[in-house]
Amino acid sequence: RQLFWESTLRCNVHCRHCGSDCKQAATAPDMPREDFFRVLDGIAKKMDPHKVFVIVSGGEPLMREDLELCGRGIYERGFPWGMVTTGLYLTQRFHNLRAAGLCSVAVSLDGLEDSHNWLRQHKGSFEMADQALDLLVTDGKIKFDAVTCVNQKNYDQLPQIRDHLIKIGVKDWRLFPIFP
């Protein structure tokens, strides 16, 4: 029912909880989209692609310059697709991604400004994630949620984070723990 594609090992933040090898300039090249399309074509021979949801992740999928082409290829093969993102720079590419068939987005929001920026180790990441959520609320047509990594810095802030999300119009919020 779900197929995760870790489409890149590049990322534009340096999260304290990340256990992957993701870096801003990864040594491993991104998986060529044509290779992934061959995987999808093989799956489509065995089952209805409309029943398999492709989740594009990373690293940070927005680091791929060809993400819209990737999405278009997934969509044209009949697979619904979405992505998990830090939200950085989503606002600049959102309309092109929607045109490429994007139907859902999960945006990481790991606390209020100080705790979020601390976890993501990127000054300004809270503001950009918040802008991405505002855009998704305003769009009103795409399925989306905010996801929060519960940790020592934000645990006591969960009621305030919930209230902030409600205030900006987010209706779906997922919480998950971080294991050392």
VEXROMI-882225 format. One line per 8 residues: their letters; for each residue x, y, z of N, C-alpha, C. Coordinates in steps of 0.2 Angstrom, whole numbers, plus 2048, in hexadecimal, padded with zeros to 3 digits. Example, Ala and Ser with C-alpha at 12.3 -4.5 7.8 and 13.67 -1.06 7.14 Angstrom:
// residues 2
AS) 842/7E4/827/83E/7EA/827/842/7F0/827; 840/7F5/823/844/7FB/824/840/800/827 .
***
This chain:
// residues 180
RQLFWEST) 804/7FA/800/800/800/800/804/806/800; 80A/806/803/80F/80C/803/816/80A/801; 819/80E/7FD/81F/80D/7FA/823/813/7FC; 828/813/800/82C/819/802/832/819/7FD; 834/81F/7FA/83A/81F/7F6/83E/825/7F9; 844/822/7FC/849/827/7FF/84C/82A/7F8; 84A/82F/7F6/84C/831/7EF/853/835/7EF; 855/837/7F5/85C/83A/7F5/85F/839/7FC .
LRCNVHCR) 865/83A/7FD/868/83A/803/86A/841/805; 869/846/801/86A/84D/803/865/850/807; 867/854/80B/862/858/810/864/85F/811; 85F/863/812/861/86A/813/861/86C/81B; 860/867/81F/861/868/826/865/863/829; 867/863/82F/86B/85E/833/868/85C/839; 863/858/839/85F/856/83F/863/852/844; 862/854/84A/865/851/84F/863/849/850 .
HCGSDCKQ) 85D/848/84E/85A/841/84F/85B/83D/849; 85E/83F/843/85E/83C/83D/864/836/83E; 862/830/83C/866/82B/83C/869/829/835; 867/82D/830/869/82B/829/870/82E/828; 872/82D/822/878/830/81F/877/836/81B; 872/839/81C/870/83F/818/874/845/81A; 876/849/814/87A/84F/815/878/853/80F; 87A/85A/810/878/85F/80B/87B/85D/804 .
AATAPDMP) 881/85A/804/885/858/7FE/887/850/7FF; 882/84C/7FE/883/845/7FF/888/842/7FA; 88C/83D/7FC/891/83A/7F8/88D/835/7F3; 888/832/7F5/884/82E/7F0/880/832/7EC; 880/831/7E5/87B/835/7E1/874/833/7E2; 86F/837/7E0/868/836/7E1/867/830/7DC; 862/82C/7DE/85F/826/7DA/85C/829/7D4; 85F/827/7CE/85C/82A/7C8/854/828/7C8 .
REDFFRVL) 850/82D/7C6/849/82C/7C6/847/827/7C1; 84B/826/7BC/849/820/7B7/84A/819/7BA; 84E/819/7BF/84F/812/7C2/849/811/7C7; 847/817/7CA/841/816/7CE/83B/815/7CA; 83A/818/7C4/834/817/7C0/834/80F/7BE; 83A/80C/7BD/83A/805/7BB/837/801/7C1; 839/803/7C7/836/7FF/7CD/82E/800/7CD; 82C/806/7CC/825/807/7CB/821/803/7C6 .
DGIAKKMD) 825/803/7C0/822/7FF/7BA/821/7F8/7BC; 826/7F5/7C0/826/7EE/7C2/820/7ED/7C7; 81F/7F2/7CB/81A/7F1/7D0/813/7F2/7CC; 812/7F6/7C8/80C/7F7/7C4/80A/7F1/7C0; 80F/7ED/7BE/80D/7E6/7BB/80A/7E1/7BF; 80B/7E2/7C6/808/7DD/7CB/802/7E0/7CF; 801/7E6/7CF/7FC/7E9/7D3/7FA/7F0/7D0; 7F4/7F2/7D2/7F1/7F8/7D0/7F5/7FE/7D3 .
PHKVFVIV) 7F8/802/7CF/7FC/807/7D2/7F8/80C/7D6; 7F2/80D/7D5/7EE/812/7D9/7ED/80F/7E0; 7EF/809/7E2/7EE/807/7E8/7F5/807/7EC; 7FA/809/7E9/801/80A/7EC/802/811/7ED; 803/814/7F3/805/81B/7F4/80C/81C/7F4; 80F/820/7F0/817/821/7F0/818/827/7F4; 81C/826/7F9/81E/82B/7FE/826/82D/7FC; 827/833/7FA/82E/835/7F8/831/838/7FE .
SGGEPLMR) 836/835/800/83A/838/806/841/839/804; 845/83A/809/84C/83A/808/850/839/80F; 855/83C/810/857/843/80F/850/847/80E; 851/84C/80B/84C/851/809/84B/851/802; 845/84F/800/843/84E/7F9/844/855/7F5; 842/85A/7F8/843/861/7F5/84A/862/7F3; 84F/85E/7F5/856/85F/7F3/857/85D/7EB; 852/859/7E9/852/856/7E2/850/85C/7DD .
EDLELCGR) 854/85E/7D9/852/863/7D4/84D/860/7CF; 84C/85A/7CF/848/856/7CA/842/853/7CD; 840/856/7D3/83B/853/7D7/834/853/7D4; 833/859/7D0/82D/85A/7CC/82C/854/7C7; 832/853/7C3/832/84E/7BE/831/847/7C1; 834/846/7C7/833/83F/7CB/82B/83F/7CC; 828/844/7CF/821/844/7D1/81D/842/7CB; 81E/846/7C5/81A/845/7BF/81B/83E/7BD .
GIYERGFP) 821/83B/7BD/822/834/7BB/81E/82F/7BF; 81E/830/7C6/81A/82C/7CA/813/82D/7C9; 810/833/7C8/809/834/7C7/807/831/7C0; 80B/832/7BB/809/830/7B4/809/828/7B4; 80C/825/7B9/80C/81D/7B9/806/81B/7BE; 802/820/7C0/7FC/81E/7C4/7FC/81E/7CB; 802/81F/7CE/803/81F/7D5/802/826/7D8; 7FE/826/7DD/7FD/82C/7E1/804/82D/7E5 .
WGMVTTGL) 806/833/7E6/80C/834/7EA/80C/83A/7EE; 810/83A/7F3/811/83F/7F8/818/840/7FA; 819/844/7FF/820/845/801/821/847/809; 826/845/80C/828/847/812/82D/84C/812; 82C/852/815/831/858/814/832/85C/81A; 838/85F/81A/839/864/81F/835/86A/81E; 833/86B/818/82F/871/817/833/877/814; 83A/876/815/83E/87B/812/83D/87C/80B .
YLTQRFHN) 83C/881/808/83B/883/801/835/87F/7FD; 831/87C/801/82A/87A/7FE/826/87F/7FB; 826/885/7FE/822/88A/7FB/824/88C/7F4; 82A/88C/7F3/82D/88E/7EC/82B/889/7E7; 82A/882/7E9/829/87D/7E4/822/87A/7E4; 81E/87C/7E9/818/879/7EA/813/878/7E4; 812/87E/7E0/80D/87D/7DB/810/879/7D5; 816/879/7D4/819/874/7CF/818/86D/7D1 .
LRAAGLCS) 819/86C/7D8/818/865/7DA/811/863/7DA; 80C/867/7DB/805/865/7DB/804/864/7D3; 806/868/7CF/805/866/7C8/808/85F/7C6; 80D/85D/7C9/810/856/7C8/80D/851/7CC; 807/852/7CF/803/84D/7D2/803/84C/7D9; 807/850/7DD/808/850/7E4/801/850/7E7; 800/84B/7EC/7F9/84B/7EF/7FA/84B/7F6; 800/84A/7F9/800/84B/801/807/84D/803 .
VAVSLDGL) 807/850/808/80E/853/80B/80E/852/813; 813/850/815/814/850/81C/81A/855/81E; 819/85A/822/81E/85F/823/820/85E/82B; 827/85E/82C/829/85D/832/829/864/836; 826/864/83C/826/869/840/827/867/847; 82D/868/849/82F/864/84F/830/868/856; 82B/86D/856/82B/872/85C/829/879/85A; 829/87D/85F/829/884/85E/830/886/85B .
EDSHNWLR) 831/88C/85A/837/88F/856/83D/88C/859; 83F/88D/85F/845/88C/862/846/884/862; 841/880/864/842/879/864/843/876/85D; 83F/878/859/83F/876/852/846/877/84F; 848/87D/84F/84E/87F/84C/854/87B/84F; 854/87A/856/859/876/85A/859/86F/857; 853/86C/856/854/865/854/856/865/84C; 854/869/848/856/869/841/85C/86C/840 .
QHKGSFEM) 85F/870/845/866/873/844/866/877/83E; 861/87B/83D/860/880/837/85C/886/83A; 85F/88B/83A/85C/892/83C/857/893/836; 851/895/838/84C/897/833/848/891/831; 84A/88B/833/846/885/831/83F/885/833; 83E/887/839/837/888/83C/833/88C/838; 835/892/836/832/897/832/830/894/82B; 834/891/828/833/88E/822/82E/888/822 .
ADQALDLL) 82E/884/827/82A/87E/828/823/881/829; 822/886/82D/81C/88A/82F/819/88D/829; 81D/890/824/81B/893/81E/818/88D/819; 81B/887/819/819/882/815/812/87F/818; 811/87F/81E/80B/87D/821/806/882/81F; 807/888/820/802/88E/81E/800/88D/817; 805/88B/812/804/88A/80B/7FF/885/80A; 800/87F/80E/7FC/879/80D/7F5/87A/810 .
VTDGKIKF) 7F4/87E/815/7EE/880/818/7EA/884/813; 7ED/889/810/7EA/88E/80B/7E8/88A/805; 7EC/885/803/7EB/881/7FD/7E4/87E/7FE; 7E3/87B/803/7DD/877/805/7DB/871/801; 7DF/86F/7FC/7DD/86A/7F8/7E1/864/7F9; 7E7/865/7FC/7EC/85F/7FD/7EC/85C/804; 7EC/856/804/7ED/853/80B/7F4/854/80E; 7F4/856/814/7FA/857/817/7FA/856/81F .
DAVTCVNQ) 7FF/856/822/800/856/829/806/859/82B; 807/85A/832/80D/85C/835/80F/856/839; 816/855/839/818/84F/83D/81E/852/842; 81D/850/848/822/852/84D/826/84D/850; 82C/84D/850/831/849/854/831/84B/85B; 82E/847/860/82D/849/867/834/848/86A; 837/84D/86D/83E/84C/870/83E/851/876; 844/851/879/845/854/880/843/85B/880 .
KNYDQLPQ) 844/85F/87A/843/866/879/83C/868/878; 838/863/875/831/865/874/82C/862/878; 82E/85D/87C/829/859/87F/824/85D/883; 827/862/887/823/866/88B/81F/86C/887; 821/86C/881/81D/871/87C/818/86E/878; 816/868/879/812/865/874/80B/868/874; 808/86A/87A/802/86E/87A/802/874/876; 808/878/877/809/87E/873/80A/87D/86B .
IRDHLIKI) 80D/878/86A/80E/876/863/807/874/860; 803/870/863/7FC/86E/861/7F8/875/860; 7F9/879/865/7F5/87F/864/7F7/884/85E; 7FE/884/85D/800/887/857/7FE/884/851; 7FE/87E/850/7FB/87A/84A/7F4/87C/849; 7F0/87B/84E/7E9/87D/84E/7E8/884/84B; 7EC/889/84E/7EB/890/84D/7EC/891/845; 7F1/88D/842/7F3/88F/83B/7EE/88A/836 .
GVKDWRLF) 7EA/886/839/7E5/882/835/7E7/87B/834; 7ED/878/837/7EF/871/836/7EA/86D/839; 7E7/868/836/7E2/863/839/7E5/85D/83B; 7EA/85B/838/7ED/854/839/7F5/855/83C; 7F6/852/841/7FD/852/844/7FF/84B/847; 805/849/845/807/843/847/80D/844/84B; 80E/840/851/813/840/855/817/83A/855; 81D/83A/856/821/834/856/827/835/85B .
PIFP) 829/830/85E/82F/831/863/836/830/85F; 83B/832/862/842/831/85F/845/82D/864; 848/828/861/84C/823/865/853/824/864; 857/824/86A/85E/826/869/862/820/866 .
***
